[in-house]
Amino acid sequence: MKIIVTGGAGFIGSAVVRHIIQTTDAAVTVIDKLTYAANLNSLAPVSASPRYKLIQKDICDADAMQDIFKAEQPDYVMHLAAESHVDRSISGSRAFVETNIMGTYSLLEAARAYHDSLDAAGKAAFRFLHVSTDEVYGSLGPEGLFEETTPYDPSSPYSASKAASDHLVKAWHRTYGLPLVVSNCSNNYGPYHFPEKLIPLMILNGLDRKDLPVYGDGSNIRDWLHVEDHASALWLIVSQGRAGETYNVGGRNERTNLHVVETICDALDKLAPSGQSRRNLIKFVQDRPGHDHRYAIDATKLENELGWRANETFDTGIFKTVKWYLDNPDWWQPLRKSVYTGERLGLISGAKSETLAN
């Protein structure tokens, strides 16, 4: 079996590749542009496998995508390539529109041409999984959960671009009969996470005893999903999910941002004591524009239909994540020094600037 994974050098994509190589007999071809957030070191555990292959290409390159599909002859496509950081989308939305919308379009058209070339058995076996986010649903009130039927209501340029790509995928299924599946996940965390995101930024700032910036009053709530649990869910969805369906993936681990940061502080104090509680480093800063207040996923359909369960609770997963960063400075130190040093991203021009790393 041959699998194409787009964005396979990214955070979630690399977890998917590691999962497939380590737990199945399938061969994986990674397509990745290798932007700032990609890291081939995240694939080091499987890069020596004869079943692993890397192609450095931009998914927006329609001709290249057509050629890759013809050459690789995939059974499954797992599409994770995306610009994904909300803060960056606020001040640089064009890249999100180009990659998340036009890149998805290029892949869909390549998949359509390839699917048309297959015999009946090949067409029946082929699957294209589009990996999306719960942010397309907008913000929840104090009660309720996002379900697969929740209306879309995106708030940021990032979530709007992902919502658009979701709609393209569903339209290509209905119009052209492509066997496509969509997944929408809650916030991921775990090893190999680029340090612009909340959890790795807090871990590394706390380790360096720098300020721990929390947006607003820290009351925003997210449902946290360990990336390795997500990878196992995505494999189940692409291999067993029904074409035309959407599956929500969530960890059932709702936490306020402040609670997340405090938990990280306590884990650091236990694993790398420094004399004073890291909670003293917490600093409340200007909130993000358009910051959704609460996300929470109902994963009942995935759990009941495909039998998936998350292995990690938030407490077990966050402790393992903190320990991983302590044990793997060779992975993150080059990123902190030359790619992202902790500066605040996503402030609208003219708004007060804050440096997160100081």
N, C-alpha and C positions, 0 to 999 in steps of 0.2 A: 504494500500500500504506500502511496506517495502523497504527502501533504505539503501544501504551500502555506507558509505562515508569513503574512506581511507584518512589518514592524517587529520582527522576531528578535531584534537586538535591544528592544525597549524593555521597560520594567515588566509589564504583564506578558508581553510577547516572549521574552526570554524564559519566563517561568513555564509558559506553554511548551516551548521547544524542549526544555529540560524534562518536563513531564512526559512528553511523547517519546523521546529518545530513551529515557530511563525506565519506562513502564510498558512500552509496546515494542513491536517489531517494525513499525512504520519508518519510512525514510522522510526526512524533513528538508525542504528547501526554504530558506529564509530569504525574503525580499525586504531590503531595508535601505533607505537613503543614507543612513548613518549621520543623522543630524546631531545636535548637541546632546540630546537626551538618550541617544543610542550608545551602547557600550558593549563592545565585543568581549570584554572581560566577563560580562554576565553570562556568556555562552561558553566560557572556558571549561566548565565541567563536562560538556558534551562535544566540544569542537573537534576532538580527535576521533569521534565516531565516524565510520565509513557511511553511516546513514544520515549524516549532517552535511549540508551544503549552503553556502552563502552567495547571494547575488546582490551586489550593491547597485540598486536602481531606485528611481523615484516612481511611485505608483501613478503619478500624473503623466508619465511618459507612456502614452497609449500604445505606441508601436512596440515599445519594449515589453509591455505587459502581454500583448498579443503573442510576441515571439516566445516569451517565457512559458506561457500556457501550452503552446504547441510543442516546445522542447521537453517540458517537465511532465506533461500528461498527468496532472494531479487527480487523485480520487476525491480529496477534500481540499477546500480553501478556507483558511481561518484568517480573517481580515482584522488585524489589530493596528495597522499603521494609522497614526493620527497625531495631530497636534493636540495636546491634552491638558495643558496647564491654564486654568481659568484666568489667573492674573495676567499671563502673557497675552491672552486673547483680548483683554480689555484695551491694551495699548498697541497691539499688533494683530488686528483681526484678519488681515488679508491672507496670511499663511494658513489660518484655520479654514477659511473658505476654500482656498485652493486645494489643500491636502485632503481635508475631511469630506468635502463635497465633490470636487472635480476628480480627486484621486479615486474616490469610491466609484464614481461614474466610469472612469477608465477601466477599473477592475471588473465592473459589471459587464461592460461591453466585451472585454476580453473573455470573461467567463461565458457569455452568451455565444460568442463565435466558437469557442472550444466545445461547449455543450452541444451545439448544433452538429458538430463533427463526429460525435460519439454514436456508437450503435445503441440499440434499445437497452441492453444490460448496463452499459456505461452511463447512459443518461439516468437510469433508475438509481444507480449507486452514488452518483455525484452529489456532493453537498457543498454549499458556500455559506459559511457562518460569518455574519457581520457582528462584531463585538462593539457594543455601545455602552451608554451610561444611564444611571437613574436621573441625571441632571436634566434630561429631556423633559421630564415630567413637571419641572418647576419646584415649588416649595410647598411642603405640607404644613397644616396646622398642628396643634398639639396632639391630635388623635389621627388614627388611620395609617394605612400603608399604601405604597405604590403597588398597583397590580398591573398585569399585562394590558388591561383595558383602560388604564388611567389616561385621560386626555393629555396630549403634549402641551406644555406651557413653558418653554425654555426662557431663561433670564439673562444669560451671558452670551457673548459671541461664540464661545466654545460650545455651549449646550445647544445653541441654535444651529450651528454647523453640524453637530451630531444628529440633531433631530431631522435636519434636511437629508442627511445621508441615510438615516433609518427609512425615511419615506421613499427614497429612491430604491432601496433594496426591496421594500414591500411592493412597490409598483412594478419592478422588474420581475418579481414572482408572479404577480397577477396578470401582467400584460404578456410576458414572454414565456411563462411557465417554467422559469428557472427554479430549481430546488434550493431555495434560499431560506435561512433561518436567522433570526435576530436575537441577541442576548443583551439585556440591560443590567448592569451591575452596580452595586454600591461601592463606596470608597475602598480602595485596596491599600494594603500596607504589607511590609515584609522585607526580606533581603533584596539587595540590588536595586533599591528605590532611589531615583535621582534626587539629590538633596535640596531641590527647590520646593518639594512638597512638605506638608505640615510635619508628619512624623519624623522623617529623616532629618529635617532642618532642626527640629526641637532636640533630637538626640545629639546631633553634632554640636549645636550651640551649647547645649547643656554640658557636654563633655569638655568644651573649651571654656565653660563658665561665662558665656556671653548672654546677653539679654534673650529671653524667650518671648517673642512677640505674639500676642493673642489678639485677633481682630475683634473690635467692638468690646462687648462684655464677656465674650467667651461662651455665650449661651447657645450658639448655633449647634445643631445636632446632626450627626452623620451616623450611618449604619456601616460598621467597619467589617471588612472581609479580608482574610489573609490571602495573599496572592497565590499560594500553593493550593488552597481550597478552591480558588477561582479557576486555576488551571485545570484541576480535575473536573470541575463542572463544565468547562468549555469543551473538554474532550468528550464527555458524555453527550453534550448537546449536538456536536457536529457528527458524532458517530451513531447516536440513537434518537436524536430529536426529529420531530416531524417537520417536513418542508412546509414553509408558509407560516410557521408558528413563531411566537416570541416567548422567550423564557427569561424571567427575572432571576438574578443571582444575588443573594444577600446573606450576610453572616448572622443576622438577628442579634447584632451587637450595637445597639444605639448608645452613643455617648456624646456629651457636650464636648466642644473643643477644649474647654478649660479642663474637664475631667481627663481628656486624653493627655494634655500636657502635664497635668499633675501626676498621672500614672507613669509617664516617662521619667519625670523627676524622681519619683520614688524608686523606680527600677535602676536608674543611674546611681542614686545614692547607695543602693544595696550592692551593685556590681562594681562601681568605681567611686567609692566614698572620697569626698574632698573636704570634709570638715564642717561644711554648712549645707543646709538643705537647698537643692536646686530650685525649690518652689520660690525662693527669694528672688530668683532671676526673672520671674514672670512679669511681663510688661504689657499692659493693654494699649493697643494702638488704634489709629483710625480704621474704621471698618472698610471692607472691600465694597466698591460700588455694586449694587444689585445682588447683595449677598443673600442667597436663599437661606431661610432659617432652619428648616428641618427636612431631611431625607430619611426614608425608611422603606425597605423592600419587603414585600410579601413573596417569599420563595416557595410557596406551597405547591405550585404547579410543577416546578422542577423537582422538588422533593418527592411528590407523589407519583409523578409520571415516569421519572428516570431514576428515582431512588437515591438522589444525591443528598449528602449531609456534610456540613462543615465540620472539620476535625478540630479546629482551633476556636476556643473562646477568645474574647478580646484580651483577657488577663494572661492566658497562656501564650497567645500569639505576640502580644506586645513585649513580653519579657524575652521571648526568643529573638525578636527583632532587635531589641536593644543589645542583647548579647552578641548578635551577629555583627552589628556595627563595631562593637568593641573588639571583636576578634578579627575583623577584616579591614584594617585601615589602608591596606595597599589598594583596595578597590575604591574607596571614597576620597582619600587624601588628594590624589591628582585632580579630582573634580572640584574640590573646595579651593584648590590653589589656582586653577587656571580656567575653569569653565563657569562655575557659579559660586561666588564667595558669600552669599547670604543677603545681598541687597534686596530691598523691597521691589516687587514687580507689580504692574497693573494699576498704578495710580493714574487717573485721568489728568491730562496736561493742565498744569496750573494748580493742582491740588497739593497739599502739604506733603513733602517727601519725607520718608523715614528710612533709615538704614537698619535692616533687621540683624545684621551681623555684629553690630556694635552694642 
